[in-house]
């Protein structure tokens, strides 16, 4: 990466960081389903939060506000977007691991194994099955490999706010405003085992992620849509 590109990525990351800090300081979070989180924590299994890519920002605001930053490994795509978001995640305190699945497969595999090791050691991470490029609500092939190898539990997460801007792009990315009220729904845990049928797991997760997102939309007082 050139020094000029690195400068602009840092600048964008800096802007995002201060915007996140402003929203975190002024937003109100209303959370349903904390008993589901407590259930997974009591089980001792690794936690992978599952959510659609379009509500990635409300999730990161929630996670940064409610959990110690050192408890997270943040997996980022290894490109320009990953550089910018990785800078943001690092400033928020998360352990950032960039994985370029289109690059060196040996290096990508090594980093993925590092994430699995961290999950087994007690860190948590999050997964957007339809990211980073869509199509919306369609999980990528092999997206649950990490959960299977780690013996993790996927915890469905949905969030919504009426005080937000929706970007005009494939995932309708939601950007909460300062002082927003953010409604959050944590769904029932989905334990993942090595031998699970991936097609059945995929259907289960897709259904669960739609349920928690639409529940959060209802809590925010809007008509759910997909």
Secondary structure, DSSP 8 states (H G I E B T S, - for coil): --HHHHHHHHHHHHHHHHHHHHHHHH-EEEEE-HHHHHHHHHHT--EEEE--GGGHHHHHHHHHHHS-GGGBEEEEESSHHHHHHHHHHHHTT-EEEEE-TTS-HHHHHHHHHHHHHHHHTT-BEEE-TTTTT--TT---TTTTHHHHHHT-EEEEEEEE-SSEEE-SSTT--EEE-TT-EEEEEEEEEEE--TT--HHHHHHHHHHHHHHHHHHHHHHTTS----
